[in-house]
Amino acid sequence: MRNGRCLLCLVDDVCRFDRLADAVRRHPLVSLICANDVETVAGAVAGLVSRPDHALPDDRCWVDLRWVAGRAGAERVAVAAGAPTSPSRPTEQVLIEHLRHRQTLLILVGATQLHAVCESLLAALCRCCPGVRVLAITPRPLALEHEIVIAEPPRGSDDVSALDRSYRRLPPAAVETLSTLAAFRGGFTGADAEATCPENLRPTLPESLAELCAAGLVVDNIPPRDPSNKHSGQTGPLSTPADRLDLPGTVRRIVEQQSAARVAAARDRHARHFAAVAAAAEVGLDGRDQGRWTHRLSPERDNLSSALNRLANRDDPEQALAMAGALGRFWWLSGSFLEGQHALRSVLARPGANRPTPGRASALHALGLATSWHETRPAQAAAAGARFSEAVAIYRRSGDQAGLARAARDLGAQHNSVGDATGARQLLEESVALARRLGDAATAGVSLAYLGIVAAYQDHRVEARARLEEALVLLGGEGSDDEVIRAQFFLACLECDDGNPVAARARFAALVKGRQLIPTLPYAAPFALDGLARLAAVENRAADALGVHGAATAAHERLGTSAGAGYARYRQRGLDAARHALGTQAAELVDNGRGWTVEQAVENGLATDQSSVDPLRCRELEVLRLVDAGLADSQIARQLFLSPRTVSNHLGAAYRRLGVHNRVAAVQRARHLGLL
């Protein structure tokens, strides 16, 4: 252990509880070592961190890493912390940028098996994020620099033996119940436990769980109940922290040793149950219940992964392929790109998975979705298209018209993204016809929206508007939020293209402000800023247009979003006039905008008149007028009988009031507001 020192802390001792809190406040990385049951210790820690007298950060992020392997560990931390991940950027970099200026307590449970991942990640967090504190609850020290180690005494061999003897004396129903619960990874709800246990135990399961909890054989799940925890991944209409339970590690090991056959049978039932959950989610994630199903699946990542691995290890991989395909949109929407791509590629590489079956088509379709919007190099885009194409061919041969309608829809969108409008139209028209015949309003609506986007790229504005408005009619009752927003976004862009700034402003304001688009769908932020740059341009706010365009470009790079070469050309439309109006200053304004936050870019994109900024004080306006006349700071200082430092202070205040970052942008903004 490098630069580490050991303390002793009993988590049930209030005095030593205080010592643990003090260590967390003072040091960036504290490891609480518990050789037996991290689940029980985590429950005690939850009580500690929720106590207001310890002055720990209010923003607390629990991350259960007990069942995570490889590079997915860093991504799991980022997703839990709310950092928008991207397959095109290192997860560590994304997480650091997200946490750099935050006061956050990261509680990592069971991170020992991810030492290589954690070493790099935690070292970077300690170095770059001074407001972040990490509490790792693990069986062994991480052996990292700056680590403070607090050792929880291990359970004595007599205690373990007593627990083993108690287990042997349990009635058969309790043994069967515990064997079922041992199949779960990352906790379980009562409903999932009931669906997984044998039918004869279901009537009495609630009472059995209550008895096992009272005996300490079942405990609260990690993260434990903590009403103030905003990033536990446990909230939502279908699952809350209070609903979730788990087996302590010692109990799990005893059950697996003493009842191996029962546990194996339970794992088969567990795999079948979560395969059924994934199948039901596939439909919901593609429609209006998207948010509800994302909440349902988020706390079950480890259970889904365990079930998928169980199915994949069978001789016939078809069920695993189908399950992986059903989860594709969940991984994409939740930002779990590495986890999803690894799972899909692993299942597709299994022996026998290369047969042209419906399961293979589903998995290929999902892998295309997980990569198509984030793979911008031609070879990568072609690979995403090939996955969609093979899925379409399999669905076509098998006669699966519902699958064909969805796959043709996404292949058509991919063709449009690389500039093949003809191929896109053919596929999307086929998708619309199939979906209408099947009564699938959501798929028909999405395909119509994509046809509208094809027309918009070609500047066929009348057709584009008609397609998009028809799409919204269909999507209004059945469509998912992201699909509805896409159609509304392009209708707002069409208002700009038609020279209707009032209508465009109303549409963009409804999207960005009314729908709270950026907080709820962070991957939509770059596209929203593209639209606001377009709005500023059509309103003749050239400086704002180029600044917001710079902010949008930086956001696309940060999140790895592109939507292809076709969209790249479309997003430039309308900005040529702004560049021409500002001449040599244009590049500087774009570069200045790259430094704006998303919130600053939104405000500047929607700014209209002087009422949208704080008024400039007289001296600030005097200084700005002389800047507009071309004077340097030293010349302004002599003319106004001020020091150069005072001139610089006045300029800085003017920048803040105008929402800009340099002299050129300040002058342009002041001119637009009629101040100069």
C-alpha positions, 0 to 999 in steps of 0.5 A: 500500500503506497502512502497508506495508514491503518485505523480501526473503526467499528461501524456500530460505534458512534465515536468511531463513526465520527472518525470515519466521517472525519477521514472522509472529509479530510482525505480524497480517498478512504477505503473501509475494509470489511472482510465479510459482508459489504452489504451490512457495512454499506447499510451502516454507512448509509446511516452515517452519510445521511446524518447532517451533523457530519457535514458531508457533501449533499450530492452522494452517488452510490455505485455497486461494483460487486458484479461489474467486470473490466472497462464497464466499471468506470462507465458504471461510475460515470452513469451513476454520477449522471455524467453523459458518457460517449463511446468516442471519448475516454470515460475517465475524461468524461467523468472528470469534466462532469465532477471537476467543479462539484462537491460530491461523495462517491461511495464505491461498493466492492471495487477490489476486483476492478483494481486496474480500472479504479487505480487510474480513475481514482488517481485522476479524480483525486488529482483533478476534482478537489471537491470529490471525496471517495469512500470505497467499501471493499474486502481488501485495500485498493493499494492506491496512493493517498488511500486512507484505510479503515479496517472493519474487524472480520467476522470470527470463524465461530460466527461463520460456523454458527451461521452455517449451522443455523442455515442447516437447521432452516425449514425446507421452504426457507432454504428454497427461498434463500436458494432463489435469492442467491440467483440475484445479482445487485439486489432484487424486488419482492415482485422479481423474487416472487416471479423467480421462486417456485410456484409452491412458495409464492403464496407465503413469500412475503412472510418468508422475506419478512422473517429472513430480514428479521433474522439478518439473512436478508438485508437492504440492497446497495445502495441502501435506503437513503431518501436524499440519494439522487444518483442511486439508480433506484428511483422511478415508478417501478422500483424504489430503494425501499423495495430492494433487498439482497443477501449478505455475502457470507449468507450467499456463500453458505447458500451456494456451498450447501444448496448448489443444485437448488441455486443452479435451478434458481439461476435458470428461472432467474434467466427466464424471468429477466429474458421476459422482462427484457422482451416486454421492455423492448416494446416499451422502450420504443414508445411512450413508456420509454422513461418508465422502462428505463427506470425499471431496468436501471437498477437491474443491470447486474441481474440482466447481465447475469441472466444474459450470461446464463443464456449465452452459455447454453448450446443454443444462443438464440435466447441470449441473442434475442435478450441482448437485442431487446436490451439494445435501446436501454443501453443506448438511452442510459448511456451504457455504451461500453456495457451494451456493445460488449454484451452484444458483441460477446453474444454475437461471437458465441458458437452458433450465433452466426446462423440467420435467426430472428435472435441474430437479427435483433442483436445486430439491429441493437448493435447498430443502434448502439453505434450508429449515432456515435461512429463518425469515421466512414469505416465505422459508419459503414460497419453500423450500416452493415449491421442494420443491412444484415438485420433487414435481410434476416427479417425479410427472409423470415417474414417478420414484418414487425422486425423488418419495419423497425430495422428498415426504419433505422437503416433508412435513417443511417443511409440518410446520415451518410448522404444516400437520400435515394436509398433512405427514401426507399427503406423509409417508405417501405417501413411506413407501409409495413407499419401502417399495415400492422397498426404500429403507429409509433414505427410509422411515425418515426419513419415519417419523421425520418422522411421529413428529415430526408426532405429537409436535408434536400431543402424540399421544405413543403414536403418536409413540413408535411411529413413531420407534422403527420409524424407528430400526429402519430407519435403524439399518442404512441411515440417516445420522448426522443422521437417526438422531440426530433420531429419538433426540432426539425419543424423549428429548423424549417421555420428558420429556413422559411424565414419565420423567426417568431414561429421558430422562436416559439418552437425552440423555446417550447422544446428547450424551456418548456420540455426541459430538454437538456436536463432530461435528454443530455445527448440532445443538447448539441442538437438543441444548440444547433437549432438555437444558432440557426434561430439567432442567424435568422434573427440577424444576431450574427455574433450570437449565432456563431457563438452558439454554433461554437458551443454546439460544436464543442458539445458534439465533440464532448458527447460524441454525437454527430448524426452523420455527414448529412446532418453536418452539412445541414447544421451549417445552413444559415450560418454563411450570412453570419460569417460574411457579416462578421468577416475576420471576427467570425472565427474568433466568435466561434472559438469564444463560444466553444468555452460557453457552458450549455446554459450560457449558450441557451441564454445567448441563443434565445436572447432578444433585446436589452431586457434579456441582459443586465443593463450596462453601467455608464462607465462600462458603456463608456469603455465599450464605446472606446473599444468599439472605436478601436482603442487599446486598454492603455489608450482608454485609460489615458482618455478616461483618466483611469488605470489600465487595471480599472479599464480591465475590470470595467470590461470584465463586468461588461462581459458578464452582463452581456453574457460574452467572453471577449471584446469582439463579442461584447461590441457585437452584442452591444450593437445588437442591443442598440447600446452602441 
